[in-house]
């Protein structure tokens, strides 16, 4: 299992200890990417180590003469920068976090420090893209919320719709029945009879005029 972490001449015993310690620390979906082991120039009995996973960077320091191992970890979203500096003997790998904390290991073999830097840059780029997508989703959600609030506000500002009043039915007062207008031929006949009565002297001029006006008023 540890062979893939020995490609750059890491100390096998140290890598095995770190690997077993990491196995107890990994969370769901977390995978080990790389393990680098410090190589001090004179005495290298209890070297420090750096391990990278797809979620964190971990710094291990042996304690109690190598009987225990202390560690400090930083999730990638909190890492704002990574550094590597090659010196005459070995190289230094360090990280800087969003809260200003810094952590590093010196005397790393240069090839291991370069690998750490390569993997760390890849994880930072992946985290940067994930952060960009999260920000985009938050902006979309915020925009949708604002549009919903504006629509609700506009609806609240509109005057309340009044219920349509029932149509009022106006009842016209009953009109007195109209007197039946005599037909033209009937009127003509009545006028002829009235004239006959007048011509025969049966009615006076005054009566004739009065009756005639009565008949014509019905028109």
Long-range contacts (C-beta under 8 A, 24 or more apart in sequence): 5-32, 5-34, 5-35, 8-36, 8-109, 8-111, 8-112, 8-115, 9-109, 10-35, 10-36, 10-37, 10-112, 11-37, 11-39, 11-44, 11-47, 14-47, 14-49, 15-49, 17-69, 18-49, 18-51, 18-60, 18-69, 21-60, 21-69, 21-71, 22-51, 22-53, 22-58, 25-58, 25-71, 25-73, 26-53, 27-55, 29-54, 29-55, 30-54, 30-55, 30-56, 33-119, 33-123, 34-115, 34-116, 34-119, 36-93, 36-105, 36-108, 36-109, 36-112, 36-113, 36-115, 36-116, 37-108, 37-109, 37-112, 38-105, 38-106, 38-107, 38-108, 39-90, 39-107, 39-108, 39-109, 40-107, 41-89, 41-90, 41-107, 48-105, 49-105, 50-93, 50-105, 50-108, 50-116, 52-116, 52-119, 52-120, 52-123, 54-123, 57-95, 57-120, 59-103, 59-104, 59-105, 72-103, 74-101, 74-103, 76-123, 76-124, 76-126, 76-127, 77-127, 77-130, 77-131, 79-120, 79-124, 79-127, 82-116, 82-117, 82-120, 82-121, 82-124, 84-113, 84-114, 84-116, 84-117, 86-110, 86-113, 93-117, 95-120, 179-218, 181-218, 181-219, 182-215, 182-218, 187-215, 187-218, 187-219, 190-215, 191-215
